[in-house]
Amino acid sequence: MHLEKVEIQGFKSFAPKTTVLFDRGITAVVGPNGSGKSNVADAIRWVMGEQSMKTLRGKRAEDIIFAGTNKKARLGMAEVSLYLNNEDNQMPVDDPQVVITRRLYRDGNGEYLLNKSKVRLFDIQELLAKSGFGQKTYSVIGQGMIDAILRAGPKERREMFEEAAGVKHFQLKKNISVNKLGRTRDNLDRAGDLLAEITPRRNSLRRQSRKAEKKDQVQQDLRELQQEYFNHSWNQSKKRQGEVREAIAKFSRQEKEIEQKIKEIEQAIDKAEQSIDYRQEDEQREKLDALNNQSNENKQQLAVVAGRIEVEEERDTQVDLRSLRQRQKIIQANVSSYREQIEALQREKESVASSLQEAEQKLAGISSQVVELEQQLRDKQTQTGKLDDENIKANLKNVFTKQNSFLEELKTCDDLEKLGSLRDRAASLQTELNQALQPLLEGDSQGAAEADELQKIQAQINSLLAEKEKLDGSISQYNIKVAVKETKSNTISEASAIQQKELTELEQKIEEATAGGDQKNTELTKLQADKAKRENGQKDLETEIKGLNEKLQQEREAKKEQRQQLFTFEQNYRNKQEELNKVRQDKSAGEIRQAKVDSEKELLLDEIRDNTSAEEYTDLLAEFENNSLVVEEARVQELQDKIRKLRQQLIKIGEIDPAVIEEYKECNERFEFLTSQRSDLDEAIKSLSKIIAELDGTIKQKFEVAFKNINQHFQKYFAVLFGGGKAKLVKTKVTMRQRAEEGEEGDEEQSDEESKTEPKMEEIIDIKATPPGKKLRELSMLSGGERALTSIALLFAIITNNPAPFLVLDEVDAALDESNTGRYADIVASLAKKSQFIVITHNRETMRRSDLLYGVTMEESGVSKLLSVKLDNLE
């Protein structure tokens, strides 16, 4: 591998694109001071990844970009390309030519390219290290840097020897591994922190997730039990609903039947009412009302006339006629009132008598029904007497005997108190009959039917007895009312007779008083005549009114039979109306029950809806319709108890966020991921520690071999350059504190804890050099030329141990005299057989030994220009 050419554009003083071609062997670059020849070395160092602006003789990154001149504007970019011949595949790249390019822009952005493909700085550094290039030490020795080899500290000096030992790429791998190890440990700490952070949350979520899982299980069990319970309840509700609707339909049919019968009765009542002619009676009533009104008006006029007569009579007589007439009016009013009371009592007596007659007729009908039921009961007794069971026959015979005795007493009963005792006996006989018929009810269907028929007959007899007792009571009440009204009428008649007698006496007194008065009072005579006329008219009116009343009473008697028939229809109407009311009450009760059943069904549906989703609700109802389920009562109670306990468990568990399971899953996955990552990080730390240990072993082994060879070559080249003398490399172990006392800085600071325990040891490389004829102990005692020769000897020793594909020496021989320059040039010529040399020099001997000579000049101020001369062609 060797360097074919370098293309420079915009780098420092090389403004236009400049191409520098190189041959194998030695290429010398010469030129006056300030012409820019060292910029060639800086360009090669920069493209190889140099990051130190101080090493590149600048302060800022943009200092390496052409800054412009009075005639040429500054550039915005610096670019350097390194063309390497890789036909021997020394660089691990498949291409025969490798081009490394670096660009820098004024805005601070930069990029690296490998064969025109963007790469990282690390990739360039690793590739060069694997190819044998020393990035920071001997591959490019800049101007004034030769003495820095001796002045280098332990860290820089060790890096130089590591590059010379060819372990730089191992060192890079070790640094990468160390960095990875640090990052891995940081990641491990971070993972530990994250695990410590999420572990409490994970534990809490795990508890909640378990509760949620338990809640799901309880809900599942509850759903299954509720499905069974709801199925049973649904079908029971449907059954009750059907029964209620059937009962309501039955009551509706009965209601229609009774309404039809009532309608028929109403039609009969209308027909009976039409057969009774009320028009004549109404006309007579209207006439009677007119006569009563006329009589009232005549009475008022009589009162006025009487008052005037009293005034006139008091004027003519000395008797207090007013008082007498007032008393007369009072007595007349009393007599009239007594008469009206007697008439009212007479009418009430007639009404009570009519009601009494109706009650007696109804009682006769009930007695007839009782006789019929007795005959039916005897017939059933005769049929039932054919039973085979002796015990049943004996019991029924006993009951039948008591019933016959009861019936005989019932026929002869005419006392109300005795009828009450008979009713009690009938209830007792009903109980005994039920007990006697119980075996029949538990036997065959025919015997049960006969027993049921006997019970119905006995129940009808008991009902008729109760009604008969009620009618007997009503008849007794009617008789009492009639007697009371007779007594009251007699009392009023006696009081009326007494009042009439007193009235006759008063009229006689008034007549005597008025007979002796002044006969010449014509006004009084007129008034008396008017009064007499009006009184006669009043008597005629009253006679006519009385006649009309008697006529109306006669017509009422004539229509009594028709009214009785109408009364019967009305009674039947009332009975049917009562029956209709009872049926309607039963129907209303059924409707209330239906509303209750419907409400219970709605509550059941609400409960099902509350405990299921919408989809489950629809599916459950469909399943209930298709698969009806009826369970035993004990199972229903068991289901209710279990459902109640499960619901209590759900209440105890409480509300849980539905997302808690998913959140726990995510948290647990993160926990497991971090745990796995921590395990992986532990394994990675072990693996990186092992790799670092292996790299340390490899580096140490190669370093020891290289150190030994470099030490030998250093002694050889030192003797050649100095013409004798001794020099060697010495490894010494010192503490960091000793280095600090010597004024040197270590690679890393020692902690207070470490300083209190065992001090940390570090291996350093020391250079011992003694020129011929001198006894020196320290490098600082060497002269400038001796230091330069010592540095060159060490540099050539390093190059000999690990020759780089090419080396750049920038004015390394500047401090040498002519004799030393010859020895220096001889060594360079010998080493040029293995490595390609690019030498920047002012020394003629070095120029003479070079194969290609480049001259750098500045025709234009601030812009470098190259001229080349190939010395072989020149010769």
Secondary structure, DSSP 4 states (H G I P E B T S, - for coil): -EEEEEEEESBTTB-S-EEEE--SSEEEEE--TTSSTHHHHHHHHHHTT---TTTTT-SSGGGGB----SSSPPPSEEEEEEEEE-TT--SS-SSSEEEEEEEEETTS-EEEEETTEEE-HHHHHHHHHHTT--TTTTSEE-TT-TTHHHH--HHHHHHHHHHHTT-HHHHHHHHHHHHHHHHHHHHHHHHHHHHHHHHHHHHHHHHHHHHHHHHHHHHHHHHHHHHHHHHHHHHHHHHHHHHHHHHHHHHHHHHHHHHHHHHHHHHHHHHHHHHS--HHHHHHHHHHHHHHHHHHHHHHHHHHHHHHHHHHHHHH-SS-HHHHHHHHHHHHHHHHHHHHHHHHHHHHHHHHHHHHHHHHHHHHHHHHHHHHHHHHHHHHHHHHTT-S-HHHHHHHHHHHHHHHHHHHHHHH---HHHHHHHHHHHHHHHHHHHHHHHHHHHS-HHHHHHHHHHHHHHHHHHHHHHHHHHHHHHHHHHHHHHHHHHHHHHHHHHHHHHHHHHHHHHHHHHHHHHHTS-TT-HHHHHHHHHHHHHHHHHHHHHHHHHHHHHHHHHHHHHTHHHHHHHHHHHHHHHHHHHHHHHHHHHHHHHHHHHHHHHHHHHHHHHHHHHTS-HHHHHHHHHHHHHS-----HHHHHHHHHHHHHHHHHHHHH----TTHHHHHHHHHHHHHHHHHHHHHHHHHHHHHHHHHHHHHHHHHHHHHHHHHHHHHHHHHHHHHHHTS-EEEEEEEEEEHHHHHHTT---SSPPPHHHHHSSPPEEEEEEEEEE-TT---S-GGGS-HHHHHHHHHHHHHHHHHHS--SEEEEESGGGG--HHHHHHHHHHHHHHTTTSEEEEE---HHHHHH-SEEEEEEEEETTEEEEEEEEHHHH-
